């Protein structure tokens, strides 16, 4: 039988017959061989495999406000909408590039008269509890929004619209009149499960337990929430939905932590308690200590911040006063100092880049001498305190050019700079800093103010009707300047009927010029969102946010864990 070199005892004898020098060199040779084999095997493995995202991991994000509930038809703030975006799905949504794309819908058709939208739904979608999603859920949700007893803030946008289930996967929405900017309305809310909510009486809807234990069709399932000592929602834990129709999310767990202010949320990020944070503007960007291990997205938005001047006010109803105020504001400095240049000047009421906002259109530059010239030609003269004053109407005493500006803490720095600009030209303004809740309840509803500094959000469809038509002056309208111009009203009415984007843009450009000439507001800037995320979180591709919750549009593709697989 031939001698076997593979038997262990042979190598024992071989080793015993070697002297020290031979053993030394044999050991060196063996180590070199082993390292070479390991190197070749490793190289082969790496060349024949690739790293791909794997399921697992936990993503924690700081949200700088507290949610009220997790019901998409009752959402009133961004925290509500962030949670809803993760748990629920809407008929359509905005993607990471700001484009309107189908979500639960697969396609849609518009009738020739522009009144009926027939929407085909994706098939095979299930709720988090395993029940089948259908057109009945869509109809139920829209009917709930329209019913005043459900107290949905979306109700006024859906009055007069008939929702009908044609079959299991087709729903028809019929409008009273054509409305070219209708489809963005289909992104505003997630669809509710009829089989859960149909047993809840309308009067019990806002207080139902399902508002805090939601069942949706979105990428994440609700697991639990935690409250602080004052009963506020402090955090919510979510788990990947394995049956999500767009693909099982790669990140297994998502935790949203809620803070009372953006400053508190930034502190949490600096303490490494969270992995990400969305800043409404770049105002607090410099407070983030280190971004070396993070990705910073600067995302253009469709928001405009402005000082809306009450055109019914005794002083501010004078167009010359409004023009003078506009020329007194240094918008470029506001963007530089407040936003670190992360934003654009707002020329007029339409955000930059949308139809109707022409780059060639001229706004109001920083011309304080022109402010002085306009006021003095209008009969205003400075009193002993350096503030302009004038007798108005039949008044015997002169009225000082003074007014108050209502705003919230988050925009206080901008308000302070505006107050200083006005003071420098002889216009006095008093700032009233209030909470967002007080602003909504006591001022937006009543329109009881001289001026208000606030932001407005548009959609890609550009429908300024709700902000500038005379019919939007009364609550729940958002005509914050109480502006009523017959020509503008007609243009806005006509624009709603024009489906051709180029033709609608011409109408809206005419609208913007008219509003600019009347100066019912001081348009300031359109800020970028700043989204900071640790670079351990991969596959985030964002370029524009139409709404802040759209950052989660493709969260199912984000990843933290990785694995190697054969090519």
C-alpha positions as CSV (number, residue, x, y, z in Angstrom):
1,X,0.0,0.0,0.0
2,X,1.5,3.4,-0.9
3,X,2.6,5.6,2.0
4,X,-0.1,8.3,2.8
5,X,1.2,11.8,3.4
6,X,-2.2,12.8,4.8
7,X,-2.0,10.6,7.9
8,X,-1.4,12.6,11.1
9,X,1.3,10.2,12.5
10,X,3.4,10.7,9.4
11,X,3.7,14.5,10.1
12,X,4.5,13.8,13.8
13,X,7.5,11.7,12.7
14,X,8.4,14.2,10.1
15,X,8.4,17.1,12.7
16,X,10.5,15.0,15.1
17,X,13.2,14.5,12.5
18,X,13.6,18.2,11.8
19,X,16.4,20.2,13.6
20,X,15.7,23.6,15.1
21,X,16.7,25.6,12.0
22,X,14.6,23.3,9.7
23,X,11.6,23.7,12.1
24,X,12.1,27.5,12.0
25,X,12.1,27.8,8.2
26,X,9.3,25.3,7.9
27,X,7.2,27.4,10.2
28,X,7.9,30.6,8.3
29,X,7.1,28.8,5.0
30,X,3.8,27.5,6.5
31,X,2.8,30.9,7.7
32,X,3.5,32.5,4.3
33,X,1.5,29.7,2.6
34,X,-1.5,30.2,5.0
35,X,-1.4,34.0,4.6
36,X,-1.2,33.6,0.8
37,X,-4.1,31.2,0.7
38,X,-6.2,33.4,3.0
39,X,-5.4,36.5,0.8
40,X,-6.3,34.6,-2.4
41,X,-9.5,33.2,-0.9
42,X,-10.4,36.7,0.6
43,X,-9.7,38.3,-2.8
44,X,-11.8,35.7,-4.6
45,X,-14.6,36.1,-2.1
46,X,-14.6,39.9,-2.4
47,X,-14.5,39.8,-6.1
48,X,-17.3,37.3,-6.4
49,X,-19.6,38.9,-3.8
50,X,-21.1,42.3,-3.3
51,X,-22.4,44.3,-0.2
52,X,-26.1,44.9,-0.3
53,X,-28.5,46.4,2.3
54,X,-29.9,44.0,4.8
55,X,-32.9,44.0,7.0
56,X,-32.4,45.1,10.6
57,X,-31.4,48.0,12.7
58,X,-33.2,50.9,14.5
59,X,-33.6,54.4,13.3
60,X,-34.4,57.1,15.8
61,X,-35.5,60.6,14.7
62,X,-36.2,63.8,16.7
63,X,-39.4,65.6,16.0
64,X,-39.5,69.2,17.3
65,X,-43.2,69.2,18.3
66,X,-45.7,66.9,20.0
67,X,-48.4,65.0,18.1
68,X,-52.0,65.1,19.1
69,X,-53.1,61.8,17.6
70,X,-52.2,59.3,14.8
71,X,-55.4,59.7,12.8
72,X,-54.6,61.1,9.3
73,X,-58.0,62.8,8.8
74,X,-57.5,64.7,12.1
75,X,-53.9,65.7,11.6
76,X,-53.2,69.4,12.6
77,X,-49.4,69.6,12.8
78,X,-46.3,68.2,11.2
79,X,-45.7,65.7,14.0
80,X,-49.2,64.2,13.4
81,X,-48.4,64.0,9.6
82,X,-45.0,62.4,10.2
83,X,-46.5,59.6,12.2
84,X,-49.4,59.2,9.7
85,X,-47.0,59.0,6.7
86,X,-45.2,56.0,8.3
87,X,-48.3,54.1,9.4
88,X,-50.9,55.0,6.7
89,X,-50.9,55.3,2.9
90,X,-52.7,57.9,0.8
91,X,-54.0,57.6,-2.8
92,X,-51.1,59.7,-4.0
93,X,-48.0,61.0,-2.4
94,X,-45.0,63.3,-3.1
95,X,-41.8,61.4,-3.7
96,X,-38.2,62.3,-2.8
97,X,-38.0,64.7,-5.8
98,X,-41.2,66.5,-5.0
99,X,-43.1,64.7,-7.8
100,X,-46.7,63.6,-7.4
101,X,-46.8,59.8,-7.7
102,X,-49.4,57.1,-7.0
103,X,-49.4,55.4,-3.6
104,X,-52.4,53.2,-3.0
105,X,-53.6,54.2,-6.5
106,X,-52.1,52.5,-9.6
107,X,-53.6,54.9,-12.2
108,X,-56.3,57.4,-12.8
109,X,-58.4,59.0,-15.5
110,X,-60.1,62.4,-15.8
111,X,-63.4,62.7,-17.6
112,X,-63.6,65.1,-20.6
113,X,-65.6,67.6,-18.6
114,X,-62.9,67.6,-15.9
115,X,-65.3,66.7,-13.1
116,X,-64.9,63.0,-12.5
117,X,-61.7,61.3,-11.4
118,X,-61.7,57.5,-11.8
119,X,-59.0,56.0,-9.7
120,X,-57.8,52.4,-10.0
121,X,-56.3,51.0,-6.8
122,X,-53.4,48.6,-6.4
123,X,-54.6,45.0,-5.8
124,X,-53.5,42.7,-3.0
125,X,-53.0,45.4,-0.3
126,X,-53.7,44.4,3.3
127,X,-54.1,46.3,6.5
128,X,-51.7,45.8,9.3
129,X,-54.3,43.4,10.9
130,X,-54.4,41.3,7.8
131,X,-57.8,42.5,6.5
132,X,-58.1,43.3,2.7
133,X,-57.9,47.0,1.6
134,X,-60.6,48.1,-0.9
135,X,-62.3,51.0,-2.5
136,X,-64.9,50.9,0.4
137,X,-62.1,52.2,2.7
138,X,-61.5,55.1,0.4
139,X,-65.1,56.1,0.3
140,X,-65.5,55.7,4.0
141,X,-62.5,58.0,4.7
142,X,-63.7,60.7,2.3
143,X,-67.3,60.6,3.8
144,X,-65.8,60.9,7.3
145,X,-63.8,64.0,6.2
146,X,-67.0,65.5,4.7
147,X,-69.1,64.9,7.8
148,X,-69.0,67.8,10.2
149,X,-69.4,65.5,13.2
150,X,-66.0,64.0,12.6
151,X,-64.4,67.5,12.9
152,X,-61.7,66.9,10.3
153,X,-59.7,70.0,9.4
154,X,-59.8,68.9,5.8
155,X,-63.6,69.1,5.6
156,X,-63.8,72.4,3.6
157,X,-61.5,71.1,0.9
158,X,-63.9,68.2,0.3
159,X,-67.3,69.7,0.3
160,X,-69.4,68.9,-2.7
161,X,-67.3,66.0,-3.9
162,X,-69.1,62.6,-4.4
163,X,-67.1,59.5,-3.6
164,X,-68.3,56.2,-5.1
165,X,-66.9,52.6,-5.0
166,X,-67.3,51.3,-8.6
167,X,-65.9,47.9,-7.7
168,X,-63.4,46.5,-5.2
169,X,-60.4,48.3,-6.8
170,X,-62.0,51.3,-8.5
171,X,-63.3,54.5,-6.9
172,X,-64.8,57.5,-8.7
173,X,-64.6,61.1,-7.3
174,X,-67.0,63.6,-8.9
175,X,-66.6,67.3,-8.4
176,X,-69.4,69.9,-8.9
177,X,-67.1,72.0,-11.1
178,X,-63.7,71.3,-12.8
179,X,-60.7,71.9,-10.6
180,X,-57.4,71.6,-12.3
181,X,-55.4,71.5,-9.1
182,X,-57.5,68.7,-7.5
183,X,-55.0,65.7,-7.5
184,X,-52.7,67.2,-4.8
185,X,-55.7,67.0,-2.5
186,X,-55.4,63.2,-2.7
187,X,-52.0,63.4,-0.9
188,X,-53.3,65.2,2.1
189,X,-54.6,62.2,4.2
190,X,-54.1,58.5,4.7
191,X,-56.9,56.1,4.1
192,X,-58.7,54.7,7.2
193,X,-59.8,51.1,7.6
194,X,-63.6,51.0,7.4
195,X,-63.8,47.6,9.2
196,X,-62.3,49.2,12.3
197,X,-63.8,52.7,12.3
198,X,-67.4,51.9,11.0
199,X,-68.4,51.0,14.6
200,X,-67.2,54.3,16.1
201,X,-70.0,56.9,16.3
202,X,-69.0,60.3,14.7
203,X,-69.2,62.2,18.0
204,X,-66.7,59.7,19.5
205,X,-64.4,59.8,16.6
206,X,-61.8,62.3,18.0
207,X,-61.6,60.4,21.3
208,X,-61.5,56.8,20.0
209,X,-58.7,54.6,21.1
210,X,-57.7,53.8,17.5
211,X,-56.4,57.4,17.2
212,X,-53.5,56.3,19.4
213,X,-53.5,52.6,18.3
214,X,-53.6,53.0,14.6
215,X,-54.0,50.4,11.9
216,X,-52.8,51.4,8.5
217,X,-51.4,50.0,5.2
218,X,-48.1,52.0,5.4
219,X,-44.5,50.8,5.7
220,X,-44.5,50.6,9.5
221,X,-46.9,49.1,12.1
222,X,-47.6,50.9,15.4
223,X,-46.2,49.0,18.4
224,X,-46.4,51.4,21.4
225,X,-46.2,55.0,22.6
226,X,-44.8,56.6,25.7
227,X,-46.1,59.7,27.5
228,X,-44.2,62.1,29.7
229,X,-45.2,63.2,33.2
230,X,-47.6,65.8,31.8
231,X,-49.4,63.3,29.6
232,X,-47.8,64.5,26.3
233,X,-46.7,61.9,23.8
234,X,-43.0,61.6,24.2
235,X,-42.2,58.8,21.7
236,X,-43.7,56.2,19.4
237,X,-42.2,52.8,18.4
238,X,-42.9,51.4,15.0
239,X,-42.1,48.0,13.4
240,X,-41.5,47.2,9.8
241,X,-44.6,46.0,7.9
242,X,-43.5,42.7,6.3
243,X,-46.5,42.9,4.0
244,X,-46.0,46.5,2.8
245,X,-47.1,46.7,-0.8
246,X,-44.1,48.7,-1.9
247,X,-41.6,46.2,-0.4
248,X,-40.8,45.2,3.2
249,X,-38.8,48.1,4.9
250,X,-35.1,47.2,5.4
251,X,-34.9,49.1,8.7
252,X,-36.7,46.9,11.2
253,X,-37.5,49.5,13.9
254,X,-38.3,53.2,13.7
255,X,-38.6,55.4,16.9
256,X,-39.9,58.9,16.8
257,X,-39.0,61.1,19.8
258,X,-41.0,64.3,20.3
259,X,-39.6,67.5,21.8
260,X,-41.1,70.8,22.7
261,X,-38.9,72.9,20.4
262,X,-36.4,72.7,17.7
263,X,-33.7,73.7,20.1
264,X,-34.4,70.7,22.4
265,X,-34.4,68.4,19.4
266,X,-31.0,69.7,18.3
267,X,-29.7,69.1,21.8
268,X,-30.9,65.5,21.6
269,X,-29.0,65.1,18.3
270,X,-25.9,66.6,19.8
271,X,-26.1,64.1,22.7
272,X,-26.4,61.3,20.2
273,X,-29.8,60.2,21.4
274,X,-31.2,60.3,17.9
275,X,-30.0,59.5,14.4
276,X,-31.8,62.3,12.5
277,X,-33.6,65.6,12.7
278,X,-35.5,67.8,10.3
279,X,-35.0,71.6,10.7
280,X,-37.8,73.8,9.4
281,X,-35.1,76.3,8.4
282,X,-31.4,76.6,8.7
283,X,-31.8,78.9,11.7
284,X,-30.6,76.2,14.1
285,X,-28.2,74.5,11.7
286,X,-25.1,76.0,13.3
287,X,-26.2,74.7,16.7
288,X,-25.5,71.1,15.5
289,X,-22.0,70.5,16.9
290,X,-20.6,68.1,14.4
291,X,-21.9,66.9,11.0
292,X,-18.7,65.0,10.1
293,X,-20.5,61.7,10.7
294,X,-23.8,62.9,9.2
295,X,-25.4,63.6,5.8
296,X,-26.9,67.1,5.6
297,X,-29.6,67.6,3.0
298,X,-30.6,71.2,2.1
299,X,-34.0,70.7,0.5
300,X,-36.0,73.4,-1.4
301,X,-39.5,73.7,-0.2
302,X,-42.8,75.2,-1.4
303,X,-43.2,77.5,1.6
304,X,-43.3,81.3,1.7
305,X,-42.7,83.4,4.9
306,X,-44.3,86.8,4.8
307,X,-45.6,89.6,7.0
308,X,-49.3,89.7,6.1
309,X,-50.7,93.3,6.5
310,X,-54.3,93.7,7.4
311,X,-55.7,95.7,4.5
312,X,-58.7,96.7,6.6
313,X,-56.5,98.2,9.3
314,X,-56.8,102.0,9.8
315,X,-53.1,102.6,9.0
316,X,-52.3,99.6,6.8
317,X,-55.2,100.0,4.4
318,X,-53.2,102.8,2.8
319,X,-51.3,101.3,-0.1
320,X,-48.5,103.8,0.1
321,X,-47.8,102.7,3.7
322,X,-47.7,99.1,2.6
323,X,-45.3,100.0,-0.3
324,X,-43.1,101.9,2.1
325,X,-42.9,99.0,4.5
326,X,-41.9,96.7,1.7
327,X,-39.0,98.8,0.6
328,X,-37.7,99.0,4.2
329,X,-36.9,95.3,4.5
330,X,-33.5,93.8,3.7
331,X,-34.5,90.4,2.5
332,X,-31.0,89.4,1.4
333,X,-29.7,90.0,4.9
334,X,-32.5,88.0,6.4
335,X,-31.6,85.0,4.2
336,X,-27.9,85.4,5.0
337,X,-28.1,85.9,8.8
338,X,-31.2,83.8,9.6
339,X,-31.0,81.0,7.0
340,X,-27.2,80.9,6.3
341,X,-28.2,81.4,2.6
342,X,-30.3,78.2,2.7
343,X,-33.3,79.6,0.9
344,X,-34.4,82.1,-1.8
345,X,-36.0,85.5,-1.8
346,X,-39.8,85.4,-2.1
347,X,-40.6,87.8,-4.9
348,X,-44.4,87.5,-4.4
349,X,-47.1,85.1,-3.2
350,X,-46.0,82.1,-5.3
351,X,-43.0,80.2,-4.2
352,X,-39.9,80.3,-6.5
353,X,-40.0,77.6,-9.2
354,X,-43.8,77.1,-9.4
355,X,-46.0,78.1,-12.3
356,X,-46.7,81.8,-12.1
357,X,-43.4,82.7,-10.4
358,X,-41.3,84.1,-13.2
359,X,-37.5,84.6,-12.5
360,X,-37.8,87.9,-14.5
361,X,-40.4,89.3,-12.2
362,X,-39.2,92.3,-10.0
363,X,-40.0,92.3,-6.3
364,X,-39.2,94.9,-3.7
365,X,-35.5,95.7,-3.1
366,X,-34.0,97.2,0.0
367,X,-34.5,100.9,-0.6
368,X,-34.9,102.7,2.7
369,X,-34.6,106.1,1.0
370,X,-37.6,105.2,-1.2
371,X,-39.5,104.3,2.0
372,X,-38.9,107.9,3.2
373,X,-39.8,109.4,-0.1
374,X,-43.1,107.5,-0.4
375,X,-44.2,108.4,3.1
376,X,-43.3,112.0,3.0
377,X,-45.0,112.5,-0.4
378,X,-48.1,110.9,1.2
379,X,-48.1,113.5,4.0
380,X,-46.4,111.6,6.7
381,X,-43.9,113.6,8.8
382,X,-41.6,112.5,11.7
383,X,-42.6,113.5,15.2
384,X,-40.3,114.4,18.1
385,X,-39.6,110.7,18.7
386,X,-38.5,110.1,15.1
387,X,-41.7,108.1,14.2
388,X,-43.8,109.1,11.2
389,X,-47.2,110.5,12.0
390,X,-50.2,111.8,10.0
391,X,-53.8,113.0,10.5
392,X,-56.0,110.2,9.1
393,X,-59.4,111.1,7.7
394,X,-61.3,113.5,10.0
395,X,-59.0,112.9,13.0
396,X,-58.0,116.0,14.8
397,X,-54.8,114.4,16.2
398,X,-52.1,112.8,14.2
399,X,-51.8,109.0,14.2
400,X,-48.3,107.6,14.6
401,X,-47.2,105.0,12.1
402,X,-47.2,102.1,14.6
403,X,-48.6,98.6,14.4
404,X,-48.2,95.3,16.0
405,X,-46.9,92.1,14.4
406,X,-48.1,88.7,15.7
407,X,-45.8,85.7,15.3
408,X,-44.5,82.6,17.0
409,X,-41.3,81.8,18.9
410,X,-39.8,79.8,16.0
411,X,-39.8,83.0,13.8
412,X,-39.0,85.5,16.6
413,X,-35.5,86.3,15.2
414,X,-36.9,87.2,11.8
415,X,-39.6,89.4,13.5
416,X,-36.9,91.1,15.6
417,X,-34.9,92.0,12.5
418,X,-38.0,93.2,10.7
419,X,-38.9,95.4,13.7
420,X,-35.3,96.9,13.5
421,X,-35.5,97.6,9.8
422,X,-38.8,99.4,10.3
423,X,-37.5,101.4,13.3
424,X,-34.5,102.6,11.2
425,X,-36.9,104.3,8.7
426,X,-39.3,105.8,11.3
427,X,-41.9,103.1,11.5
428,X,-42.6,101.6,14.9
429,X,-43.8,98.0,15.4
430,X,-44.5,96.0,18.5
431,X,-43.9,92.2,18.5
432,X,-46.4,89.9,20.1
433,X,-44.8,86.4,20.4
434,X,-47.4,83.7,21.1
435,X,-47.8,79.9,20.9
436,X,-48.8,78.2,17.7
437,X,-52.0,77.0,19.3
438,X,-53.0,80.6,20.4
439,X,-52.1,81.8,16.9
440,X,-54.5,79.3,15.3
441,X,-57.3,79.7,17.8
442,X,-57.3,83.5,18.5
443,X,-55.9,85.1,15.4
444,X,-56.1,82.9,12.2
445,X,-59.8,82.4,12.9
446,X,-60.7,85.9,13.8
447,X,-58.2,87.8,11.7
448,X,-58.0,90.2,14.6
449,X,-54.5,91.7,14.1
450,X,-52.6,94.5,12.5
451,X,-50.0,92.2,10.9
452,X,-49.0,88.6,11.2
453,X,-45.6,87.0,10.4
454,X,-46.2,83.4,9.3
455,X,-45.3,80.8,6.7
456,X,-47.7,79.4,4.0
457,X,-47.2,76.0,2.2
458,X,-48.2,75.4,-1.4
459,X,-48.4,72.2,-3.5
460,X,-46.9,71.7,-6.9
461,X,-50.3,72.5,-8.5
462,X,-50.1,76.2,-7.4
463,X,-53.6,77.1,-6.2
464,X,-53.4,80.5,-4.4
465,X,-57.2,80.6,-4.1
466,X,-57.3,79.6,-0.5
467,X,-54.7,82.3,0.4
468,X,-55.8,85.3,-1.8
469,X,-59.4,85.0,-3.0
470,X,-61.8,87.4,-1.3
471,X,-64.0,84.4,-0.3
472,X,-61.1,83.1,1.8
473,X,-61.2,86.1,4.2
474,X,-63.7,84.5,6.7
475,X,-62.8,81.5,8.7
476,X,-61.7,78.8,7.7
477,X,-60.2,80.8,4.8
478,X,-56.5,81.7,4.9
479,X,-56.6,85.1,3.3
480,X,-54.4,86.6,6.1
481,X,-54.2,90.1,4.6
482,X,-58.0,90.3,4.2
483,X,-57.2,91.2,0.6
484,X,-60.1,91.6,-1.8
485,X,-59.4,92.5,-5.4
486,X,-62.1,91.8,-8.0
487,X,-59.5,91.2,-10.8
488,X,-57.5,88.9,-8.6
489,X,-60.6,87.0,-7.6
490,X,-61.6,86.4,-11.2
491,X,-58.1,85.3,-12.2
492,X,-58.0,82.8,-9.4
493,X,-61.4,81.4,-10.3
494,X,-60.4,81.1,-14.0
495,X,-57.0,79.5,-13.1
496,X,-58.8,76.7,-11.2
497,X,-60.5,75.6,-14.4
498,X,-57.4,75.6,-16.6
499,X,-55.8,72.1,-16.8
500,X,-53.0,73.2,-19.3
501,X,-50.0,74.1,-17.1
502,X,-48.6,76.7,-19.5
503,X,-51.9,78.5,-19.8
504,X,-52.5,78.4,-16.1
505,X,-48.9,79.8,-15.5
506,X,-49.8,82.8,-17.6
507,X,-52.9,83.5,-15.5
508,X,-51.0,83.0,-12.2
509,X,-48.2,85.3,-13.4
510,X,-50.9,88.0,-14.0
511,X,-52.2,87.3,-10.4
512,X,-48.7,87.7,-8.9
513,X,-48.1,91.0,-10.6
514,X,-51.4,92.4,-9.4
515,X,-50.8,91.3,-5.8
516,X,-47.3,92.7,-5.9
517,X,-48.6,96.1,-7.1
518,X,-51.1,96.2,-4.2
519,X,-48.5,95.1,-1.6
520,X,-50.9,93.4,0.9
521,X,-48.0,91.5,2.4
522,X,-44.2,91.8,2.8
523,X,-43.0,88.6,1.1
524,X,-39.7,87.6,2.7
525,X,-38.2,84.2,1.8
526,X,-38.7,80.6,0.8
527,X,-36.5,78.6,3.2
528,X,-35.0,75.2,2.6
529,X,-35.6,72.3,4.9
530,X,-32.4,71.1,6.5
531,X,-32.4,67.3,7.1
532,X,-29.5,65.9,9.1
533,X,-29.0,62.1,9.4
534,X,-26.2,60.0,10.6
535,X,-24.3,58.5,7.7
536,X,-24.8,55.0,9.2
537,X,-28.3,55.3,7.6
538,X,-27.9,54.5,3.9
539,X,-29.9,54.9,0.7
540,X,-31.6,58.2,1.5
541,X,-32.1,60.1,-1.8
542,X,-33.8,63.4,-1.3
543,X,-33.7,66.5,-3.5
544,X,-36.9,68.5,-2.7
545,X,-39.7,68.4,-0.1
546,X,-43.1,69.6,-1.1
547,X,-44.3,68.7,2.4
548,X,-42.0,67.8,5.3
549,X,-43.4,64.2,5.8
550,X,-42.4,63.4,2.2
551,X,-38.9,62.7,3.5
552,X,-40.4,59.3,4.5
553,X,-41.7,58.6,1.0
554,X,-39.2,55.8,0.3
555,X,-38.2,55.0,3.9
556,X,-38.7,51.3,3.1
557,X,-35.6,51.5,0.9
558,X,-33.4,53.1,3.7
559,X,-31.0,50.7,5.4
560,X,-28.6,50.4,8.3
561,X,-27.4,46.8,8.2
562,X,-25.6,45.2,5.3
563,X,-24.7,41.7,4.1
564,X,-22.5,40.1,1.4
565,X,-24.0,38.0,-1.3
566,X,-22.6,36.1,-4.3
567,X,-22.8,38.1,-7.5
